[in-house]
């Protein structure tokens, strides 16, 4: 019997900090619609949520010291393994959340190459509606993600009218079409091969260091802070 394809992985990155968070509510609505579309196509999907609010201290320490906590490493691994991404950030002072920008600053430049990504944003007034296009989309263009043509912005007045649902449906349809295209890796292969990449980076396609080698030589022990081994009686080194 033919094996069923592995479920597609959908990652949700939410920078909302309130409880409940309008940003998280929006990303959840988009994710539910995307899952429904994929299910209609016979494609299984799993979802993982990266709540940046719970990682705020970890990110601050990583930015200052360069050392990442296990929780932060795990969140980045979830993003690296995703077949599609839904991002959500609130508007703060006419710009994207500092929490959201800090997370992007910590990512390997290769991490989201050709990764289907839907951009969403929430704000207190519709006057912020263009921030997602003016600030967030250029950031993901720099990271070489495959962003959907449609983005979503939701102000308080947008939650009741049906227009928000139509925008969510349109954007989710675009995201799922790009995710389904990754099943055969055609889009990813062509996009990945068009760039130079960091060796041993965090992207799933990154070229890795060998997992073998003799690290117990005298030179390697010295490099690790040990002492130079004493000479044996026959003059050889151990």
C-alpha positions in Angstrom: 0.0 0.0 0.0 1.3 3.5 -0.8 2.4 5.5 2.2 0.5 8.7 3.0 2.5 11.8 2.8 3.7 13.3 6.0 1.4 16.0 7.4 2.2 19.6 6.4 3.5 21.7 9.3 2.0 25.1 9.9 3.8 27.5 12.3 2.0 30.4 13.9 4.2 33.2 15.2 2.2 35.6 17.4 3.7 38.7 19.0 0.5 39.6 20.9 1.0 40.1 24.6 -2.4 40.8 26.1 -4.8 38.1 27.3 -6.8 37.6 25.2 -4.6 38.9 22.4 -6.4 40.3 19.3 -3.2 39.3 17.3 -3.5 35.7 18.5 -7.2 35.7 17.7 -6.5 36.8 14.2 -3.8 34.3 13.5 -6.0 31.5 14.9 -8.8 32.5 12.5 -6.4 32.4 9.6 -4.9 29.1 10.7 -8.4 27.5 11.1 -9.3 28.6 7.5 -6.0 27.3 6.1 -6.5 24.0 7.8 -10.0 23.7 6.5 -8.8 24.4 2.9 -6.0 21.8 3.2 -8.4 19.3 4.7 -10.8 19.7 1.7 -7.8 18.9 -0.5 -7.0 15.7 1.4 -3.9 17.1 2.9 -3.2 16.6 6.6 -1.7 19.5 8.6 -0.3 20.0 12.1 0.0 23.4 13.7 2.5 24.7 16.3 2.2 28.2 17.9 5.2 30.3 18.8 4.0 32.8 21.5 6.7 35.5 21.5 5.4 37.1 24.7 6.5 34.0 26.6 10.0 34.3 25.1 10.6 38.0 25.7 13.2 37.5 28.4 14.9 34.7 26.5 15.2 36.9 23.4 16.5 39.9 25.4 19.2 37.6 26.9 20.1 36.2 23.5 20.4 39.6 21.9 22.7 40.8 24.7 24.8 37.7 25.3 24.4 35.8 22.1 23.3 32.7 24.1 20.0 31.2 23.4 17.8 29.3 25.8 16.5 25.9 25.1 13.0 27.3 24.7 14.1 29.9 22.2 16.1 27.2 20.2 13.0 25.0 20.2 10.9 27.9 18.8 13.3 28.5 16.0 13.4 24.8 15.2 9.6 24.8 14.9 9.9 27.7 12.4 12.6 26.0 10.5 10.6 22.8 10.1 7.4 24.5 9.0 6.0 24.1 5.5 4.0 27.4 6.0 4.0 30.3 8.4 1.3 32.7 9.7 2.8 35.7 11.4 1.0 38.2 13.5 2.1 41.4 15.2 0.4 44.3 16.8 1.2 47.9 15.8 3.1 49.8 18.4 3.9 53.5 17.8 3.2 53.3 14.1 5.5 50.3 13.7 5.7 46.5 14.1 6.1 45.2 17.6 9.6 45.4 19.0 9.1 41.8 20.3 8.4 40.7 16.7 11.4 42.5 15.3 13.6 41.1 18.0 12.6 37.5 17.0 13.3 38.2 13.4 16.7 39.6 14.3 17.7 36.3 15.9 16.9 34.2 12.9 19.4 32.7 10.5 19.2 34.6 7.2 18.6 31.3 5.4 15.9 30.0 7.8 12.7 31.0 5.9 14.0 31.0 2.3 11.0 30.2 0.0 8.9 29.4 3.0 5.2 30.3 2.3 4.4 33.1 4.8 1.2 35.0 5.4 1.6 38.4 7.1 -1.1 39.7 9.5 -1.2 42.7 11.8 -3.6 44.2 14.3 -3.9 47.9 15.4 -6.1 50.2 17.3 -7.1 52.2 14.2 -7.4 51.7 10.5 -4.8 54.5 10.0 -2.2 51.8 10.7 -3.4 49.5 7.9 -0.3 50.1 5.6 2.3 49.3 8.3 2.2 45.6 7.4 3.1 46.4 3.8 5.5 49.3 4.6 7.5 47.5 7.3 6.7 43.8 7.7 6.7 42.7 4.0 10.1 44.3 3.3 11.6 42.5 6.3 10.4 39.1 5.0 11.6 40.1 1.5 15.0 40.5 3.0 14.7 37.1 4.6 13.7 35.7 1.2 10.4 34.2 2.4 7.7 33.5 -0.1 5.0 35.9 1.2 1.4 35.7 0.0 0.2 38.6 -2.1 -2.6 39.3 0.3 -1.8 40.4 3.9 -4.4 41.0 6.6 -4.8 44.0 8.9 -7.6 44.2 11.5 -8.6 47.2 13.5 -11.3 47.0 16.2 -14.1 48.0 13.7 -13.1 45.1 11.3 -14.0 42.2 13.5 -17.8 42.2 13.0 -18.2 43.0 9.3 -17.9 40.0 6.9 -15.2 41.7 4.9 -12.5 40.5 7.3 -13.7 36.9 6.8 -13.3 37.4 3.0 -9.8 38.8 3.4 -8.9 35.9 5.6 -10.3 33.4 3.1 -8.3 35.0 0.3 -5.0 35.1 2.1 -5.4 31.6 3.5 -6.2 30.3 0.0 -3.0 31.8 -1.3 -1.0 30.4 1.6 -2.3 26.8 1.2 -1.7 26.9 -2.5 2.0 27.8 -1.8 2.2 25.1 0.9 0.7 22.4 -1.4 3.3 23.4 -4.0 6.1 22.6 -1.5 5.0 19.0 -1.4 7.0 18.3 -4.6 9.7 20.8 -3.4 9.7 22.5 -6.9 9.4 26.0 -5.5 11.8 25.4 -2.7 14.4 23.7 -4.8 14.5 26.6 -7.4 14.5 29.3 -4.7 17.2 27.6 -2.5 19.6 27.0 -5.4 19.5 30.7 -6.4 21.3 31.9 -3.3 24.6 31.4 -1.4 24.1 30.0 2.0 25.6 30.0 5.4 27.4 26.7 6.2 25.9 24.8 9.1 23.1 27.2 9.4 19.7 26.6 11.1 17.7 26.1 7.9 16.6 22.5 7.3 18.5 22.5 4.0 21.7 23.9 5.3 24.9 22.0 4.7 25.9 20.4 8.0 29.2 19.8 9.7 30.3 16.2 9.7 29.0 14.2 12.7 32.1 12.2 13.0 35.8 12.9 13.7 38.5 12.3 16.2 38.1 14.9 18.9 40.4 13.1 21.3 43.7 14.0 19.7 46.2 16.0 21.7 45.7 19.1 19.6 41.9 19.0 20.1 42.3 18.5 23.9 44.6 21.5 24.0 42.1 23.6 22.0 39.4 22.7 24.5 41.4 24.0 27.4 43.3 20.9 28.4 47.0 20.6 28.9 49.5 19.1 26.5 49.9 15.4 27.3 53.2 14.3 28.8 55.6 12.4 26.5 55.6 8.7 27.0 58.8 6.8 27.7 59.2 5.9 24.0 58.9 9.6 23.0 55.4 9.4 21.6 52.5 11.6 22.6 49.2 10.2 24.0 
